[in-house]
C-alpha cells in the first residue's frame, strides 16, 4: 500500500513538472536558434593591414545596408592601441567618399574623406557600388554590360576540368589558364591561376599571393572582367571591366581563343 502511494506521488509530480520542463526546453531552443541566427550575421573579413602584416581593420559584409540610391553602410571593427572597437562605414558611390564613425562617437563636420586608389575602401566600393544608381561611375556601363551582367560561375575555378597552360612565368609573377574555355557571343569565359610575389615594408620575407579565379575576356576590345567572391557567405560579383596590358593574362587568352 505504501509503495503504491509512493508511485502515485511520483507520477503526480511528473505530471505537474513535465509541462514546465517542456516550456523551459522550448524557450531554450528558441533562444539558441535566435542566437545562432544573430551570430550568422557576423563574419569579419580582414581588409586593413599595417606594415608588419598585422590586421588593423575588419568589415562585416553581411551587415550591408542600402542608405539611398547612391550610398550604403557596413559595420567595421578597428584596432586602436591594444583594443578592438566597433564602428560603421558609410560609402557614397557617386561622390566616391566615405564616412567612418566609431561607436559612441558624435557626428562632426569634415568626416567625409575621398576614397583613395588601391585602398581597402576602394576594393569594397568596386563591388558594392554595383548595386547603386552610381554604378556607371565605377565602370558598370551599358556598353560593357555583356562582361559584368553575366551568370555567376557554378563552381570554383580550381575544380574546372581541363589542362592548365602557363602563359607567362617570371621572377615576380605567374599566370596560367585552363584550356577548357567557353566561347560566348562577345567574350571568352576562362578559369585562371595567378601568383604574385610581394614583400612588406618591415618584413624581410617574400610573400606569395596566389589565387584561382574566373575571367570574362572581351573579343571586341581590350577589356576583361574578373569574378570576385570575398567570403563564403556572399554570392560574389563580376567586377567592372578593365583594360589589361599587352602580354598580360587577358591579352594572351584573347589572342589564343577569340580568333580560333
C-alpha positions as CSV (number, residue, x, y, z in Angstrom):
1,X,0.0,0.0,0.0
2,X,2.8,2.4,0.9
3,X,4.7,1.5,-2.2
4,X,1.5,2.2,-4.3
5,X,1.1,5.6,-2.6
6,X,4.8,6.5,-3.4
7,X,4.3,5.5,-7.1
8,X,1.2,7.7,-7.3
9,X,3.0,10.7,-5.7
10,X,5.9,10.3,-8.1
11,X,3.5,10.1,-11.1
12,X,1.6,13.2,-9.9
13,X,4.9,15.1,-9.5
14,X,6.0,14.3,-13.1
15,X,2.5,15.3,-14.4
16,X,2.9,18.7,-12.8
17,X,6.6,19.2,-13.6
18,X,6.7,17.9,-17.2
19,X,4.8,20.9,-18.8
20,X,7.2,23.3,-17.0
21,X,10.2,21.4,-18.2
22,X,8.8,21.3,-21.8
23,X,8.2,25.0,-21.7
24,X,11.7,25.8,-20.5
25,X,13.2,23.5,-23.1
26,X,11.2,25.3,-25.9
27,X,12.4,28.7,-24.6
28,X,16.0,27.5,-24.5
29,X,15.8,26.1,-28.1
30,X,14.2,29.3,-29.4
31,X,16.8,31.4,-27.7
32,X,19.6,29.2,-29.1
33,X,18.2,29.5,-32.6
34,X,17.9,33.3,-32.4
35,X,21.5,33.5,-31.0
36,X,22.7,31.3,-33.8
37,X,20.9,33.4,-36.4
38,X,22.3,36.5,-34.9
39,X,25.9,35.2,-35.0
40,X,25.5,34.1,-38.6
41,X,25.0,37.8,-39.5
42,X,28.6,38.5,-38.3
43,X,31.5,37.4,-40.4
44,X,34.5,39.7,-40.0
45,X,36.6,40.0,-43.2
46,X,40.1,41.4,-42.8
47,X,40.6,44.4,-45.1
48,X,43.3,46.6,-43.4
49,X,46.9,45.7,-42.5
50,X,49.9,47.6,-41.1
51,X,53.5,47.5,-42.4
52,X,54.1,44.3,-40.5
53,X,51.2,42.4,-41.9
54,X,49.1,42.7,-38.8
55,X,45.3,43.0,-39.3
56,X,44.0,46.5,-38.3
57,X,40.6,46.6,-39.9
58,X,37.7,44.1,-40.4
59,X,34.4,44.6,-42.2
60,X,31.2,42.7,-41.8
61,X,29.9,42.0,-45.4
62,X,26.6,40.6,-44.1
63,X,25.8,43.9,-42.4
64,X,25.3,45.6,-45.8
65,X,22.5,48.2,-45.7
66,X,21.4,50.5,-48.5
67,X,21.1,54.1,-47.3
68,X,19.8,55.7,-50.5
69,X,20.1,55.3,-54.3
70,X,23.9,56.2,-54.1
71,X,25.1,55.1,-50.7
72,X,25.4,52.0,-48.4
73,X,26.6,51.2,-44.9
74,X,28.5,48.4,-43.3
75,X,29.8,47.6,-39.8
76,X,33.5,47.7,-39.1
77,X,36.0,46.7,-36.4
78,X,39.1,48.7,-35.9
79,X,42.3,48.3,-33.8
80,X,43.2,51.2,-31.5
81,X,46.2,50.6,-29.4
82,X,45.6,47.2,-27.8
83,X,41.8,47.3,-28.2
84,X,39.3,46.4,-30.9
85,X,36.5,48.9,-31.3
86,X,33.3,48.7,-33.4
87,X,32.3,51.3,-35.9
88,X,30.3,51.9,-39.1
89,X,31.3,52.7,-42.6
90,X,29.2,54.8,-44.9
91,X,30.2,55.0,-48.6
92,X,28.8,57.4,-51.2
93,X,29.4,55.8,-54.5
94,X,28.6,58.9,-56.6
95,X,30.8,61.3,-54.7
96,X,33.4,58.5,-54.2
97,X,33.9,59.3,-50.5
98,X,33.4,57.6,-47.2
99,X,32.4,58.4,-43.6
100,X,33.8,56.2,-40.8
101,X,32.4,56.7,-37.3
102,X,33.4,54.7,-34.2
103,X,30.6,53.6,-31.9
104,X,29.6,56.3,-29.3
105,X,31.4,58.9,-31.4
106,X,29.4,62.1,-32.0
107,X,29.0,63.3,-35.6
108,X,31.3,66.1,-36.5
109,X,31.9,68.2,-39.6
110,X,34.7,67.2,-42.1
111,X,34.5,63.5,-41.5
112,X,33.9,62.6,-45.2
113,X,37.1,61.5,-46.9
114,X,37.9,60.7,-50.6
115,X,38.3,57.0,-51.4
116,X,42.0,56.5,-52.3
117,X,43.1,54.4,-55.2
118,X,44.3,51.0,-54.1
119,X,42.7,51.3,-50.6
120,X,40.6,48.6,-48.9
121,X,37.6,51.0,-49.1
122,X,38.0,51.3,-52.9
123,X,38.1,47.5,-53.0
124,X,34.7,47.3,-51.2
125,X,33.3,50.1,-53.2
126,X,34.1,48.5,-56.5
127,X,32.0,45.5,-55.5
128,X,29.0,47.1,-53.7
129,X,28.6,50.3,-55.7
130,X,27.4,48.0,-58.5
131,X,24.1,47.8,-56.5
132,X,23.6,51.6,-56.6
133,X,22.4,54.2,-59.2
134,X,26.0,55.4,-59.3
135,X,27.2,52.0,-60.8
136,X,28.3,53.6,-64.0
137,X,30.8,55.8,-62.1
138,X,32.6,52.6,-61.2
139,X,32.7,51.1,-64.7
140,X,29.4,49.3,-64.8
141,X,28.2,50.9,-68.0
142,X,25.6,49.8,-70.6
143,X,28.4,49.3,-73.2
144,X,30.3,46.8,-71.1
145,X,27.2,45.1,-69.6
146,X,28.0,41.9,-71.7
147,X,31.0,41.3,-69.4
148,X,29.7,42.1,-65.9
149,X,26.0,41.3,-66.2
150,X,26.5,37.6,-66.8
151,X,25.8,34.3,-64.9
152,X,27.9,33.5,-61.9
153,X,30.2,30.5,-62.2
154,X,28.6,27.3,-60.9
155,X,31.7,26.1,-59.1
156,X,35.3,27.0,-58.0
157,X,37.8,27.7,-60.8
158,X,40.2,25.3,-59.2
159,X,37.7,22.5,-59.8
160,X,37.4,23.3,-63.5
161,X,38.3,20.2,-65.7
162,X,41.0,20.7,-68.3
163,X,44.7,21.3,-68.9
164,X,46.4,24.3,-67.2
165,X,48.5,26.2,-69.7
166,X,51.3,28.6,-68.4
167,X,51.1,31.9,-70.4
168,X,53.9,33.5,-68.5
169,X,56.2,33.0,-65.6
170,X,58.9,35.3,-64.3
171,X,60.7,36.2,-61.0
172,X,57.7,38.2,-59.7
173,X,54.5,36.5,-61.1
174,X,53.0,33.6,-62.9
175,X,49.7,33.3,-64.9
176,X,48.0,30.1,-66.1
177,X,44.7,29.5,-67.7
178,X,42.6,26.4,-68.2
179,X,42.4,25.4,-71.9
180,X,38.8,24.3,-71.4
181,X,37.3,27.7,-72.2
182,X,33.8,28.7,-73.3
183,X,33.3,30.9,-76.3
184,X,30.3,33.2,-75.8
185,X,28.9,35.8,-78.3
186,X,31.4,38.5,-77.5
187,X,33.7,37.1,-74.9
188,X,35.7,34.1,-73.7
189,X,35.0,32.6,-70.2
190,X,38.1,31.1,-68.7
191,X,39.4,29.8,-65.4
192,X,42.8,31.1,-64.4
193,X,45.5,30.8,-61.8
194,X,47.6,33.8,-60.8
195,X,50.6,34.0,-58.4
196,X,52.5,37.2,-57.3
197,X,55.5,37.6,-55.1
198,X,55.4,40.6,-52.8
199,X,57.2,41.9,-49.8
200,X,56.1,44.2,-46.9
201,X,58.0,47.3,-45.9
202,X,59.1,45.9,-42.5
203,X,59.1,42.2,-43.3
204,X,62.2,40.6,-44.7
205,X,60.4,37.6,-46.1
206,X,58.9,37.3,-49.6
207,X,55.2,36.5,-49.6
208,X,53.5,34.6,-52.3
209,X,49.9,35.6,-53.1
210,X,48.1,33.1,-55.3
211,X,44.5,32.6,-56.4
212,X,42.3,30.7,-58.8
213,X,39.6,32.6,-60.4
214,X,37.2,33.2,-63.4
215,X,37.7,35.8,-66.1
216,X,35.5,37.1,-68.9
217,X,37.7,38.3,-71.7
218,X,36.2,40.6,-74.4
219,X,36.7,39.7,-78.0
220,X,35.7,43.2,-79.1
221,X,38.1,45.4,-77.2
222,X,40.9,45.3,-74.6
223,X,38.7,44.7,-71.6
224,X,38.1,41.9,-69.2
225,X,36.0,41.3,-66.1
226,X,37.0,39.1,-63.1
227,X,34.7,37.3,-60.7
228,X,35.2,38.3,-57.1
229,X,33.9,36.4,-54.1
230,X,35.1,37.9,-50.8
231,X,33.7,35.3,-48.5
232,X,31.8,32.0,-48.5
233,X,28.7,33.8,-47.1
234,X,28.4,36.1,-50.2
235,X,27.3,35.2,-53.7
236,X,30.2,37.0,-55.5
237,X,30.1,39.6,-58.3
238,X,31.5,40.1,-61.8
239,X,33.7,43.2,-61.5
240,X,33.6,46.3,-63.7
241,X,35.6,45.5,-66.9
242,X,39.2,47.0,-67.0
243,X,41.8,47.2,-69.8
244,X,44.8,44.9,-69.5
245,X,48.5,45.3,-70.5
246,X,49.8,43.8,-73.7
247,X,51.3,40.5,-72.9
248,X,49.1,40.2,-69.8
249,X,46.9,37.2,-69.0
250,X,43.7,38.6,-70.6
251,X,45.6,39.7,-73.7
252,X,47.1,36.3,-74.2
253,X,43.8,34.5,-73.7
254,X,42.2,36.8,-76.2
255,X,44.9,36.1,-78.7
256,X,44.7,32.3,-78.2
257,X,40.9,31.9,-78.1
258,X,39.0,34.8,-79.7
259,X,40.3,34.2,-83.2
260,X,40.3,30.4,-83.4
